[in-house]
Amino acid sequence: MGSGVELQGVDQMLESIRRKMNSGIFRLENQGLREGGEIFAEGQREKVSVSSIDHLHMRDDINVSPVRREDGLRFVTIGPGNKTKWRAHFDEYGTKNHSARPFIYPSFHENKSRVSQFLSAEFRKGMQ
């Protein structure tokens, strides 16, 4: 389910903050990533379809991972947890007998400017 998504301008902003803050930036980055990821997760929870069957729904299992680091980049993953991720692609892309009811892609596009503004505000606060 993981395709990378990058918000433009964030790298340059982080680099200027790193120069000014030294080691305090890592805590600020991690907090910003987690809280920004939570905004995306909330959007997914609002958009995902929920059945009337009494079992664990994807809405209740959408999580933000801890901050990870790979190739020098910090990131979080956002989406259904291990118990429901096996069926998330059925809703997102549909099947032969089930029309698509996407929730990941639309919620990302609806919230990316909100997350970008949130991150900018958080980083500005952190620089003061």
TITI-99116 format. One record per residue (C-alpha): residue number from 1; residue in one letter; x, y, z. Coordinates in nm, 4 decimals. Layout:
N
+-----+-----+----------+----------+----------+
:   n : res :        u :        v :        w :
+-----+-----+----------+----------+----------+
: NUM :   A :        X :        Y :        Z :
...
+-----+-----+----------+----------+----------+
! end
This chain:
128
+-----+-----+----------+----------+----------+
:   n : res :        u :        v :        w :
+-----+-----+----------+----------+----------+
:   1 :   M :   0.0000 :   0.0000 :   0.0000 :
:   2 :   G :   0.2994 :   0.2269 :   0.0424 :
:   3 :   S :   0.3644 :   0.4768 :  -0.2307 :
:   4 :   G :   0.5826 :   0.7682 :  -0.1300 :
:   5 :   V :   0.4343 :   1.1131 :  -0.1026 :
:   6 :   E :   0.6413 :   1.4260 :  -0.0650 :
:   7 :   L :   0.5291 :   1.7754 :   0.0278 :
:   8 :   Q :   0.7177 :   2.0415 :  -0.1689 :
:   9 :   G :   0.9297 :   2.2977 :   0.0163 :
:  10 :   V :   0.9446 :   2.1063 :   0.3436 :
:  11 :   D :   1.3038 :   1.9874 :   0.2863 :
:  12 :   Q :   1.4346 :   2.3406 :   0.2354 :
:  13 :   M :   1.2491 :   2.4624 :   0.5438 :
:  14 :   L :   1.3872 :   2.1764 :   0.7542 :
:  15 :   E :   1.7414 :   2.2442 :   0.6345 :
:  16 :   S :   1.7248 :   2.6098 :   0.7390 :
:  17 :   I :   1.5791 :   2.5101 :   1.0769 :
:  18 :   R :   1.8548 :   2.2488 :   1.1246 :
:  19 :   R :   2.1195 :   2.5146 :   1.0733 :
:  20 :   K :   1.9588 :   2.7345 :   1.3384 :
:  21 :   M :   1.8582 :   2.4773 :   1.6003 :
:  22 :   N :   2.1208 :   2.2006 :   1.5886 :
:  23 :   S :   2.0033 :   1.8992 :   1.7940 :
:  24 :   G :   1.6592 :   2.0324 :   1.8988 :
:  25 :   I :   1.5346 :   1.9905 :   1.5438 :
:  26 :   F :   1.5045 :   1.6109 :   1.5695 :
:  27 :   R :   1.2446 :   1.6321 :   1.8443 :
:  28 :   L :   1.0591 :   1.9016 :   1.6495 :
:  29 :   E :   1.0697 :   1.6947 :   1.3276 :
:  30 :   N :   0.9419 :   1.3823 :   1.5009 :
:  31 :   Q :   0.6590 :   1.5695 :   1.6700 :
:  32 :   G :   0.5625 :   1.7433 :   1.3444 :
:  33 :   L :   0.5646 :   1.4169 :   1.1506 :
:  34 :   R :   0.3469 :   1.2387 :   1.4067 :
:  35 :   E :   0.0954 :   1.5232 :   1.4389 :
:  36 :   G :   0.0875 :   1.5865 :   1.0631 :
:  37 :   G :   0.0363 :   1.2141 :   1.0081 :
:  38 :   E :  -0.2523 :   1.2218 :   1.2529 :
:  39 :   I :  -0.4240 :   1.4859 :   1.0362 :
:  40 :   F :  -0.3970 :   1.2529 :   0.7359 :
:  41 :   A :  -0.5177 :   0.9577 :   0.9467 :
:  42 :   E :  -0.8221 :   1.1535 :   1.0645 :
:  43 :   G :  -0.9090 :   1.2272 :   0.7006 :
:  44 :   Q :  -0.8859 :   0.8573 :   0.6181 :
:  45 :   R :  -1.1053 :   0.7662 :   0.9146 :
:  46 :   E :  -1.3718 :   1.0084 :   0.7941 :
:  47 :   K :  -1.3672 :   0.8776 :   0.4354 :
:  48 :   V :  -1.3434 :   0.4994 :   0.4815 :
:  49 :   S :  -1.6642 :   0.3011 :   0.4428 :
:  50 :   V :  -1.7959 :   0.1165 :   0.7477 :
:  51 :   S :  -2.0210 :  -0.1888 :   0.7357 :
:  52 :   S :  -2.2952 :  -0.2777 :   0.9806 :
:  53 :   I :  -2.1250 :  -0.6088 :   1.0672 :
:  54 :   D :  -1.9962 :  -0.6302 :   1.4239 :
:  55 :   H :  -1.6186 :  -0.6709 :   1.3766 :
:  56 :   L :  -1.3049 :  -0.4554 :   1.3699 :
:  57 :   H :  -1.3560 :  -0.1846 :   1.1089 :
:  58 :   M :  -1.0768 :  -0.0187 :   0.9122 :
:  59 :   R :  -1.1864 :   0.3149 :   1.0572 :
:  60 :   D :  -1.0935 :   0.1910 :   1.4038 :
:  61 :   D :  -0.7612 :   0.0448 :   1.2854 :
:  62 :   I :  -0.6101 :   0.3395 :   1.0931 :
:  63 :   N :  -0.2850 :   0.4296 :   1.2660 :
:  64 :   V :   0.0192 :   0.6531 :   1.2355 :
:  65 :   S :   0.3438 :   0.4601 :   1.2740 :
:  66 :   P :   0.6324 :   0.5731 :   1.4914 :
:  67 :   V :   0.8838 :   0.7924 :   1.3097 :
:  68 :   R :   1.1175 :   0.5796 :   1.0995 :
:  69 :   R :   1.4416 :   0.6645 :   0.9286 :
:  70 :   E :   1.5570 :   0.5242 :   0.5963 :
:  71 :   D :   1.8345 :   0.6572 :   0.3730 :
:  72 :   G :   1.8632 :   0.9653 :   0.5945 :
:  73 :   L :   1.4941 :   1.0567 :   0.5598 :
:  74 :   R :   1.2446 :   1.0546 :   0.8452 :
:  75 :   F :   0.8887 :   0.9450 :   0.7736 :
:  76 :   V :   0.5727 :   0.7943 :   0.9169 :
:  77 :   T :   0.3350 :   0.5518 :   0.7508 :
:  78 :   I :  -0.0366 :   0.6114 :   0.7746 :
:  79 :   G :  -0.3097 :   0.3586 :   0.7089 :
:  80 :   P :  -0.4909 :   0.0493 :   0.8290 :
:  81 :   G :  -0.3115 :  -0.1678 :   1.0834 :
:  82 :   N :  -0.2132 :  -0.5324 :   1.0497 :
:  83 :   K :  -0.5605 :  -0.6647 :   1.1280 :
:  84 :   T :  -0.7413 :  -0.4822 :   0.8455 :
:  85 :   K :  -0.4781 :  -0.3829 :   0.5887 :
:  86 :   W :  -0.5348 :  -0.7019 :   0.3894 :
:  87 :   R :  -0.8736 :  -0.5713 :   0.2782 :
:  88 :   A :  -0.7955 :  -0.1989 :   0.2397 :
:  89 :   H :  -0.7062 :  -0.2340 :  -0.1278 :
:  90 :   F :  -1.0518 :  -0.3796 :  -0.1979 :
:  91 :   D :  -1.2108 :  -0.0507 :  -0.0909 :
:  92 :   E :  -0.9418 :   0.1708 :  -0.2406 :
:  93 :   Y :  -0.9267 :   0.0098 :  -0.5873 :
:  94 :   G :  -1.2349 :  -0.2118 :  -0.6068 :
:  95 :   T :  -1.2666 :  -0.5639 :  -0.7438 :
:  96 :   K :  -1.4505 :  -0.7303 :  -1.0273 :
:  97 :   N :  -1.7735 :  -0.7365 :  -0.8241 :
:  98 :   H :  -1.7099 :  -0.4423 :  -0.5901 :
:  99 :   S :  -1.6791 :  -0.0843 :  -0.7094 :
: 100 :   A :  -1.3951 :   0.1266 :  -0.5726 :
: 101 :   R :  -1.4635 :   0.3439 :  -0.2693 :
: 102 :   P :  -1.1288 :   0.5183 :  -0.2308 :
: 103 :   F :  -1.0411 :   0.6784 :   0.1008 :
: 104 :   I :  -0.6602 :   0.7038 :   0.1120 :
: 105 :   Y :  -0.5949 :   0.9028 :  -0.2055 :
: 106 :   P :  -0.8863 :   1.1483 :  -0.1662 :
: 107 :   S :  -0.8106 :   1.2158 :   0.2002 :
: 108 :   F :  -0.4464 :   1.2855 :   0.1149 :
: 109 :   H :  -0.5378 :   1.5420 :  -0.1487 :
: 110 :   E :  -0.7953 :   1.7077 :   0.0743 :
: 111 :   N :  -0.5537 :   1.7416 :   0.3672 :
: 112 :   K :  -0.2091 :   1.8008 :   0.2140 :
: 113 :   S :  -0.2348 :   2.1812 :   0.2212 :
: 114 :   R :  -0.3661 :   2.1675 :   0.5784 :
: 115 :   V :  -0.0727 :   1.9492 :   0.6861 :
: 116 :   S :   0.1747 :   2.1721 :   0.5040 :
: 117 :   Q :   0.0366 :   2.4794 :   0.6828 :
: 118 :   F :   0.0422 :   2.2942 :   1.0150 :
: 119 :   L :   0.4063 :   2.1908 :   0.9679 :
: 120 :   S :   0.5066 :   2.5443 :   0.8697 :
: 121 :   A :   0.3377 :   2.6859 :   1.1794 :
: 122 :   E :   0.4956 :   2.4235 :   1.4076 :
: 123 :   F :   0.8433 :   2.4818 :   1.2665 :
: 124 :   R :   0.8043 :   2.8581 :   1.3010 :
: 125 :   K :   0.7025 :   2.8113 :   1.6653 :
: 126 :   G :   1.0017 :   2.5836 :   1.7182 :
: 127 :   M :   1.2440 :   2.8394 :   1.5788 :
: 128 :   Q :   1.1383 :   3.1056 :   1.8296 :
+-----+-----+----------+----------+----------+
! end
